Amino acid sequence: MAQRRWRADHHLARGRCKAGSTACGDRSGRGRTRRLLDVGCGLGACTGLFAAAYPEAEITGINYSARQIAHAERHHAGPRITFRQMDATALDFPDQSIDCIHAVEAAMHFHPRRRFFEEARRVLVPGGRLILTDVLARRPTTFIPAANSEASISEYARTLVETGLQPLEITDILDDTAAPFAKVMHANAMHAYGRAIEEDVSGYLLVLAVNGSATSNVS
């Protein structure tokens, strides 16, 4: 029973993040998207949601894990959805070939995240969008390497700019995502995990950036 409840609460928390990411895509003109990447697609369920949200787009989910890609291909591949095993810091796509990139709870794992930003800028068309939910940490953790050391929105925005991307919106949604998820961990007797989130996670960001110049709302 506890395991089923944990799974339900976990999917609810992740659902909030996916909904926010999709809403961010809506504000940035998803109806014009024809080629989309879901980077760090995991088992592929979120890729399917993006296919529904971008009805005119060809969707490619990529992930480093061959096992997870095999699962995604079995359960979520379709006429507009394909999956490929790939390193997010070495994207195997031509320059300026992608309209939009999503990454849900993934970029903090990439080593380093800066290199992923550089690759995103390379493959995005001019004006193409990078849309993320991402995590900031006060110190290196088991899931966020020291190379991804940005601890504030201003530092995160600076990294985007230095890699050629223009941040349009960066919103900290920690109170609606990681904070309640930590409570779920405690409620299910997973106290070490709950404490790690409370002590180490300093921000949970919803990010919209573009390849090229644009007016930013990030201070």
C-alpha positions in Angstrom: 0.0 0.0 0.0 2.8 2.4 0.9 4.6 1.7 -2.3 1.4 2.4 -4.4 0.8 5.6 -2.5 4.4 6.7 -3.1 4.1 6.0 -6.8 0.8 8.0 -7.0 2.3 11.0 -5.1 5.5 10.8 -7.1 3.6 10.9 -10.4 1.4 13.7 -9.2 4.5 15.8 -8.3 6.1 15.0 -11.7 2.8 15.8 -13.4 2.9 19.3 -12.1 6.4 19.8 -13.5 5.3 18.4 -16.9 2.2 20.5 -17.0 4.3 23.6 -16.2 6.8 22.7 -18.9 4.1 22.2 -21.5 2.4 25.5 -20.5 5.7 27.2 -21.0 5.9 25.8 -24.4 2.4 27.1 -25.2 3.4 30.6 -24.3 6.4 30.3 -26.6 4.4 29.3 -29.7 4.3 25.5 -29.8 1.9 25.6 -32.8 4.9 26.5 -35.0 7.0 23.6 -33.8 7.8 21.0 -36.4 10.8 19.2 -34.9 11.1 18.7 -31.1 13.6 16.9 -28.8 12.8 15.5 -25.4 16.2 15.2 -23.8 16.6 12.8 -20.9 13.3 11.2 -21.9 13.6 8.4 -19.4 11.0 5.6 -20.0 9.2 7.8 -22.6 5.9 8.6 -21.0 6.6 12.4 -21.0 7.6 12.2 -24.7 4.1 10.9 -25.4 2.6 13.9 -23.6 4.7 16.3 -25.7 3.5 14.6 -28.8 -0.1 15.4 -27.7 0.8 18.9 -26.8 2.6 19.6 -30.2 0.2 18.0 -32.7 2.2 19.1 -35.8 5.7 18.1 -34.5 7.9 15.1 -35.1 9.2 14.2 -31.6 12.5 12.5 -30.8 13.2 11.3 -27.2 16.8 10.8 -26.3 18.4 9.2 -23.3 21.8 7.8 -22.3 20.3 4.5 -21.0 19.9 1.8 -23.6 17.6 -0.1 -21.3 15.3 2.9 -20.8 15.3 3.6 -24.6 14.3 0.0 -25.3 11.3 0.4 -22.9 10.3 3.7 -24.4 10.4 2.2 -27.9 8.2 -0.7 -26.8 5.6 1.4 -25.0 5.6 4.9 -26.5 6.9 4.9 -30.1 4.5 5.9 -32.7 4.0 7.6 -36.1 5.4 10.9 -34.9 7.5 9.6 -31.9 10.9 8.0 -32.2 13.6 7.3 -29.6 17.4 7.2 -29.8 20.2 6.4 -27.3 22.3 9.5 -27.1 24.5 11.6 -24.8 22.9 15.0 -24.1 26.3 16.7 -24.2 27.0 15.4 -27.7 23.7 15.7 -29.7 23.8 13.7 -32.9 21.7 16.2 -34.9 22.8 18.8 -37.6 23.2 22.4 -36.8 20.0 24.5 -36.7 17.8 21.5 -37.3 15.5 21.5 -34.2 12.7 24.0 -33.3 12.3 23.2 -29.6 14.0 21.2 -26.9 12.4 20.0 -23.7 14.2 18.5 -20.7 12.1 17.5 -17.7 14.1 17.0 -14.5 17.2 16.0 -16.5 19.7 18.8 -17.2 21.1 18.8 -13.6 22.4 15.3 -14.3 24.3 16.1 -17.5 28.0 16.4 -17.1 28.4 19.2 -17.5 25.1 21.0 -18.0 27.0 23.9 -19.7 28.0 21.5 -22.5 24.3 20.5 -23.0 23.4 24.2 -23.3 26.1 24.7 -25.9 24.8 21.7 -27.9 21.2 23.0 -27.5 22.2 26.3 -29.0 24.0 24.6 -31.9 21.1 22.4 -33.0 18.3 24.9 -32.4 17.1 27.0 -35.3 17.5 30.8 -34.8 14.7 31.7 -32.3 14.3 28.0 -31.3 13.3 27.4 -27.8 14.9 25.5 -24.8 12.3 24.6 -22.1 13.4 23.0 -18.9 12.5 22.0 -15.4 15.8 21.9 -13.6 17.2 21.7 -10.1 19.7 23.9 -8.3 21.8 22.6 -5.4 23.6 24.2 -2.5 26.4 21.7 -2.9 27.3 18.7 -5.1 25.0 15.7 -4.5 24.7 12.1 -5.6 22.6 13.3 -8.5 24.0 16.8 -9.2 27.7 16.8 -10.1 30.1 19.6 -8.9 30.4 20.8 -12.5 26.7 22.0 -12.3 27.5 24.4 -9.5 24.9 27.2 -10.3 23.2 27.9 -7.0 21.0 30.8 -7.9 18.8 32.0 -10.8 21.3 34.8 -11.6 24.2 32.2 -11.9 22.0 29.9 -14.0 21.0 32.8 -16.3 24.6 33.8 -16.7 25.5 30.2 -17.8 22.7 30.3 -20.4 24.0 33.6 -21.8 27.6 32.5 -21.9 26.6 29.5 -24.0 24.7 31.7 -26.5 21.2 31.3 -25.2 18.9 34.1 -24.1 16.8 33.4 -21.0 13.3 34.8 -21.3 11.8 33.4 -18.1 13.2 31.6 -15.1 10.7 30.9 -12.3 11.5 29.1 -9.1 8.7 26.6 -8.4 10.4 24.9 -5.5 7.4 25.4 -3.1 5.1 23.6 -5.6 7.4 20.7 -6.5 10.5 19.6 -4.6 9.2 20.9 -1.2 6.0 18.8 -1.2 7.9 15.9 -2.7 10.2 15.9 0.3 7.1 15.7 2.5 6.0 12.6 0.5 9.3 11.0 1.2 8.9 11.6 4.9 5.3 10.3 4.9 6.6 7.1 3.3 9.4 6.6 5.8 12.1 7.6 3.2 13.5 10.2 5.6 17.1 10.3 4.2 15.8 11.1 0.8 13.4 13.7 2.2 16.2 15.4 4.2 18.5 15.4 1.2 16.0 17.3 -0.8 15.3 19.8 2.0 19.0 20.4 2.8 20.6 20.2 -0.7 18.0 21.5 -3.2 18.0 25.3 -3.4 15.7 25.8 -6.4 13.4 24.0 -8.8 13.4 26.1 -12.0 11.0 26.4 -14.9 13.1 27.8 -17.7 12.4 29.2 -21.1 15.3 30.3 -23.2 15.8 31.0 -26.9 18.6 30.7 -29.4 19.2 34.3 -30.3 18.4 37.8 -29.0 15.1 38.5 -27.3 13.6 40.5 -24.5 14.3 38.9 -21.2 12.2 38.9 -18.0 15.1 37.6 -15.9 16.8 40.0 -13.6 
